[in-house]
Amino acid sequence: MQWTPTRSAGLDQLSDFLPRAGRNYADTRNYDNGTQRSNVSQLSPWLHAGLLSQAEVCAAALEQHGPQASEQFVAEVFWRVYFKGYLEQRPSVWTAYCKDRGAALSKLQSSSSHSKAYDEAVRGNTGIEAFDHWARELVETGYLHNHARMWFASIWIFTLKLDWQLGADFFLRHLIDGDAASNTLSWRWVAGLHTKGKTYLARADNIKRYTANHREGPLSANGLADETNALEETPEHTRQPLDLPDTPDDAAFDQPFALLLHDDAASHVPLNLPVCPALVIGAARPDARSTLGVAEAAATFAQESVAGGVTAAAQNYDCPSAHWTDNRSLADILVDAGIQRIALPYLPTGWTRDALWPDLASMAKDGHIINLLQPLNRLTWPHAKAGFFGVKKKSEGILQELGLI
């Protein structure tokens, strides 16, 4: 699989997968067939980077297969939207993860046995064939099948007895599609923290069954834990009311403004701006994913997605571009361009917001930021209060409101 960080490459991948997005996907999606897999879309890198939008992917599947045949695929897209909305209402989950990750990393320095177990896990030297294969595949390719991610997390937590935050960090450092919400909440779901007390147990027979078509399979997984005890935590992460920005009217774009593209929104196309910006600014921050450093594949995809997105937007709008880096402040860029306002694709809870918001907060306070939130997120996030079912039962109405069915 080639992960080319452009919108056109994402559209090509979508076009290639669409014939299989119906019943075939529903029947075969749980099988990890190795790196030559064709039973899943592998669109997540482009979706995470905002090179493709969830709405256009759903629209394409619905148009080709209809609501019934594409139901499972569309539901999987809604899982991504759900996780984002859930984390927006419980931002303390992300804050606690970052804090506890730091504590877990410190523990590695003080415990030789813990450090040894961690090193064996990330190097793929545990002796558990399936787990070791996935650890090496992740490092080598920057991607894992979703079912493999669940198995891996379960083995990490319940068999190897390692801190879940370290596993989530390992994923974020290597996954090209690493996402603050999907990654963090998926690990918490496996651990029994997302849905209190409900854990996910990896079983050798299940792994054998769903890796039967793997080039190196079926993969064995001997010595796995045969029971789980859900992890516990304090304090509780209380749901906070959503504070979503209003949809800007055309008058909000009357004055010259700059468009800021970032790790979660690297393309101008899904934004549907009513007015051309006077400047396009790129701000890629993949290194903010982890304090341990980010793998080259993940960092490069993010950086080139934003850089290419800036180039494409500047050409489309026939305007200049700039890159906000450690060597050039946002304030200097705006002063040089004579611009005071920014159109900002919504910064969701996660590392990109952590990295960029300190320099944007004062602009927001002064009313100089035009927040851009995708309609699918605006309609879905309010329903992401607890489990996914609350979103799923509303999804048909949301798709109808968007004119997709």
N, C-alpha and C positions, 0 to 999 in steps of 0.2 A: 504494500500500500504506500502510495506517495502522498505525503502531506504537504501539498503546495499551498502556501499561505496567501491565496488570492480568492476573491469572490468568484471569478470565473472557474477556478478549479473546484470550488465548492458546488457551483451549479452543475458542473460536469459530473461530480460524484452523485448529486441528487438525481440527475437525469439517468445515470447508469443504474441506480438502485430502484427507481420508481416502479419498474415492472414487478419487483419482488416485495413491494411495500404493503401488499394485501394479505391474502390468506397464507401465502408462503412465509411471510414474516411471522405471522401469528403462530404458525406450526413449528418453525425452526429457530426462532430467535434465541432460545435458551442454550443452543449448542455452541460450544467453543470449538470451532473447526481449525484453529491456528491462524497464522498470519495471512493466509490466502483466503480468508473468510469472505463470503458474499451474502450470508444470510442475515446480516445486520447492516445498517446504513453507513456506519462509521462517519456520520456527519458532525459528530459532537465537536471536533476541533473548530470547524467553521461556525458552528452555532455559538460556541463559547466566545469566540473572537468577535461576534457580531457581523461577520462577513455574510452570513445568511441569517434570516430571522425565523423564529419558530413559526410565525404565522404563514410565511410563504412556503415553508416546508409542509405544514399541515394542508395548506391549500392545494399544493401539487398532488399530495397523496389522495386527498378527497376527490379531486377532479379525475384522477386516473382510476380509482377503485371504488369510489362511493363511500358513504359513511359506515356501512356495515363491514365491508371487507377491510377497510383501513382503520377500523376502530382501535386495534391493539397498537398499531404504530403511532397513531395520533395520541393515544393515551400515554405512550412513552415520552412523547414530546411535552405533554402537559406535566409529566413528572418533573422535568427541568424547570418549568415555570412555577410549579408548586413549591419546589425547594427554595427558589429565589424568594417567593412571597412569604414562606414560613420564616426564613432567616431575617427578612425585613421586619417581621413582627417580633422577633426574638434576637436582636443583635447581640445580646449578652452571651449567646451561644458561641458566636465567633470570638468575642473578647475573651471568654473563658478558655476556649481552645488555644488561642495564642499564648495566654498566660501559662496554662498547664503544659503546653508543648515545651515552653522554656524550662519548666521545672523537670519535665521528663528528660530533656536533653542534659540538664545538670546532673540528674541521677546516673546517666551513663558515665559521667566522669568520675563518679564516686563509687561505682560498683563494677568490679571487673567481670563478675558473672553476668550481670545485666548487659554490659557492653559487649561481651562475647556473643551472647544470644542475639543481640541486635545486629552485630556485624554478620553473623551467619545468615540471618534472615535477609538482609538487604543484598548480600552477595549470592544468595541462592545456594547456601551450603548447609541446609538444615537436615538433609537426608529424606525429606518428604518430597517425592519426585514432582508431583503436580505443583506444589508451592514453589519449589526451587525453579521449575521451568518458568512460572509466571514472573518471579522476581527478575530473572534474567531477560525475559521477553520485554518487561516494562522498561528496564534500563536500556536495552538495545533498540527498541522501537518507539518508546514514548506512548504506548497504547496497550490496553487490555480489554478483552471482551467484558461486558458488564457482569455476566455471571461469574467470570473468573475473579473480578474485583470483589464480589461478595464472598466467594470461597476463600480468597486470599485474606480478606479482613477477618473472617471468622477464625481461620487457623492462626493468624497473628495474635488475636486476642485470647482465644480460649485454649489453644493447644500450646502455643509458644509463650503465652502469659506476658506479652509485651504491651506497653502502654499504647492505647489506641491512637493517641495523639501523634506518636512517633510513626505509626503506620500511615495516618492521614498525611503527615508531613512528607513521608517517602513518596506517596502518590503525587502530592502537589509539586514536588521537585522534579518529577519525571514525566507526568502525564501532559501531553500536548494539549489535551482538552481539560486540564485541571481547572476546577471551578470551586470557588469558596463555598457556595451553598451545597451543590450536589455532592461534592467530596466529603465535606464535614458531616453533613446530615446522613449520608449513606453509611459512613463509619459508625455514627451514633446509632443508626437503626440496627446494624448488625450487633452492636454491643448491648442493645436493650435500653438505650437512653432516649432515643427518639420516640418510640412507642414504649412507654414504661413497662419493663418486664418482658417484652417480646424480643427475643434474640433470634439470630440466624445461625443454625448449626451446620457446618460443612460436614458432609458424610462421604466416605470413600465410594460407596455404591452410586451415589448421585453424581459424583465427579466422573466416575468411570462411564456412566451412562451418557452424560452430556459432553464427553470428550471422545466418544467412540469414533468420530470421523476426523479427529485430529491427526495431522500428518505423523506426529510422534505418539499418538494415543492408541488405545485409551490410557489416560494418565492415572497412575496409582497414587494413593495417598494413605499410606499405612501409619498407624499410631496416632490418629486424630482423637481429640477429646470426644467422648461419647455423651457428654452432657454439658450444659452451659448454666452459669449463674449470671443473670443480668447484672451489669455494672450499675453502681449507684453514684450519685453525686449530690453535692450541696453547694450553693443553694439552688432552688428551682429557678428556671428561666421563665419569668412571667411574661406573658404576651403583652406587647405594647401596641397602642392604637397606630394604625398606619397613617403616616403624614405624607401623602403623595402630592406632588406638585400639580397645580391646575394645568389643563391643556392650554398652551399658549395660543392666543388668537393672532391673526395676521399683524395686528398693530404692534405686537411685541417685537417684530422684526423690522420696524420702521428705521431704527438707527443702525449704522454699520455695526456688524458683529463678527466675531471669529467663531468658527466651528472647531470644537476640541474633540478629537478622536483618541480613544484609549483602548486598553486591553480587552474590555468588554463590549466595545463598540468601535470597530476598526473600519467600517464602511459607511459612507454617506447614504447609500441607496435605501436601506430600510427606514431612514429617518424622514424621508419625504418633506424636506424643507420647502416652505412656500416661497422663500426668498433666498437668493444666492448670498453666501457669506462674503465678507471682504478679505478673509484670511482663513486658511485651514491650518490648525496646529495639531501635531501628533505628540502623544505622551505615553510611551510604552514603559511599564514598570514591572516586568516579569520577575526581576530579582527580589521584589517585595514579597514573593510567595513564601520564602523561608529564610531563616538566618543561616542555614547550612549551604546555601548556594543552589542554583537551579540548573538542571541538566541542559546541555546545549540545544537539544532538539526542542524542548519546551520553550526555552528563552528565545531561540531563533524564530520559531513560528510566531510568537507574540510580537517580537520586534519587527519582523518583516510584514506581518499583517497590518500593523499600524503604519509603517513606512509606506507600504504599497497603497494602503487606503488613503493616506494623505496625498500621494501623487495622483491617484485616480480622482479624488474629490477636487483637487486644485485644477486639474485638467477639465473636469466637468463644469466647474463654476467659473473657469477662466480667471483665477485669482492666485495670489502668491501663497506660499506655504512656509511653515517654520516647524522646528522640533524643540519641544520643551524638555531639556535634559538637565543633568546636574550642573552642566557648564553654562547654562543659559536660563535665567529665571523667567517665569511666566510674565511677571511685571515688566521686565525689560522688553520682551517680545511685543506686548500690547502697547507699551509706550512708543516703541519704534514704529509701530504700525498706525499709531493714532487711534486706537480702538479701546473702548472701555467695557464692552459687553461680550459675553461668551454664550453660545448655544452649546449646552452640555448634555450629551446622552446620559441618562440617569446613571449615577454611580451606585451600584448595589453594595450592600454590606460585604466586606471582604478586603483583600489586600490592596486592590486598586484604589478603593475609596480611602483606605488608611494612608496610602502614599500620596494621593493628590489633594484630598480635601483640606489639609492644613493651609495650603496656599490659595484655596478657593473659598474658604469660609467667609472671609471678609468681603469678597465680591458678592457672595450670596446675600450677606447681611445688608449690603448697600443696594440690592436689587439689580445687580449687573449680570446675573446668570439667568438664562432661559433654559429651564430643565425640560428635557425631551424624554418622555416615557412611552414605550411601545403600547399601543392600544390593548394587545393581548395581555400584557402584564397588568395594565390598569384594571381590566375587567376580572382577571383571575386572582390576583394577589389578595383581595379582601376575603376570598373564600379559603385561603390557605391558613386557617386558624389552628387546625389540629392535624388529623390524618388526611391522607390523599383522597379519601372517599368524598370529603366535602367539596373538593375541586372536581372530581370526576363526575359527580351528579350534576354539576353546573356546566360542564364542558360543552354539551350540545347547545345550550342556550347562548353561551359565549360565542361559539362558532357561528350561530345564526345571526347574532348581533353584529358580528364582523362581516357578515355577508359571505361566509365561506361555505355554508351549506344552505 
